[in-house]
């Protein structure tokens, strides 16, 4: 187990995001698998972040209401950080957490939609977000491939314990992601010894693409969605399912829903057509339904329906869903 870095310096800022803003539904996604880099409780999320090579401990606290939102953000670091560092940092956090996302048109268009109207009231102000860099998200996507949730959790924990940094701040001890340069020094065999299987090759190849500057997140953000898709699919071991998640979560395309994995196919079929999970409707039918019903907001609309299901599961197990999750 790695040593613990004590973060003693704290910077605190109050952020006023675009309204409405639902803190818990935005900061906690019950469908995400447990990961050792964060802790959530109602009204608070602790999250580590590696920014410009500096490991940080973040704490987000709800300080307002859905219609008058305020977020108290504290940032802990091992050394005192200057103003220039924080200028870039706050711009990055605003991008990842979609502080300024305007939901007005989406709500107006679907406020009377039979599938969405009650969810838009229940989760008013919920928005998708991404806590990770593109590189980190790709690492998560790789460990999720062809594995049960329990297996993915175990693989990510092994990677954190071997290459991550443990940070202590505000009463928490959490792991922070490794840099690409750290994995670049590791052999594929060393990764395989962590029981990640064939994914070791994908981890190495994707890492090399970042270290060798063949892909740059800040540059790819400015590209068209088609170009982003092409560059991501060029990465070794990254398929259309992972790319779809990245285009929606990392690059915020609210219309990105062009591929459905077999696992999602079963859940969507049950949710939208009430079919047995072992007899799902075709993915073509599902995609046509989403395009026709939700148009350019299809990813966001499905996000509301999907998250509502997993929030329900958080309160009461959903029998048919438990068999698919296998945590």
Buried (B, 14 or more C-beta within 10 A) or exposed (E): EEEEBEBEEEBEEEBEBBBBBBBBBBBBBBBEBEBBBBBBEEEBBBBBBBBEEBBBBBBBBBBBBBEEBBBBBBBBBBEEBEEEBBEEBBEBBEBBBBBEBEBEEBBEBBEEBEBBEEBBEEBBBBBBBBBBBBBBBBBBBBBBBEBBBEBBBBBBBBBBBBBBBBBBBBEBBBBBBBBBEBBEEBEBEBBBEBEBBEBBBBBBBBBBBBBEEEBEBEEBEEEEEEEBBEBBEEBEBBBBBBBBBBBBBBBBBBBBBBBBBEEBBBBBBBBBEEBEBEEBBEBEBBBEBBBEBBEEBBBBBBBBBBBBBBBEBEEEEBEEBEEBBEE
